[in-house]
Amino acid sequence: MTRIAIDLSDEDLRQWDNLAAIRLLSRAGLIRQALSGYLADNCTGSNNNAFGLWAKSNTDGIFFESQIRQEWK
């Protein structure tokens, strides 16, 4: 396991300590859980996550692209 150093505000640290005490975890254990949860919720995994993204959309892809590009002008 690799160690990292992070900077937290005093208020954030106080809240982390309170939550760790409630859950009967160490500070490090709570941070590991939080990071694991964040990664699980936000991990892109592979390109398959985007496969079929427009399948249920009634919008024509070319029309949508044209509308978006109009914002650039």
Buried (B, 14 or more C-beta within 10 A) or exposed (E): EEEEEEEEEEEEEEEBEEEBEEEEBEBEEBBEEEEEEEEEEEEEEEEEEEEEEEEEEEEEEEEEEEEEEEEEE
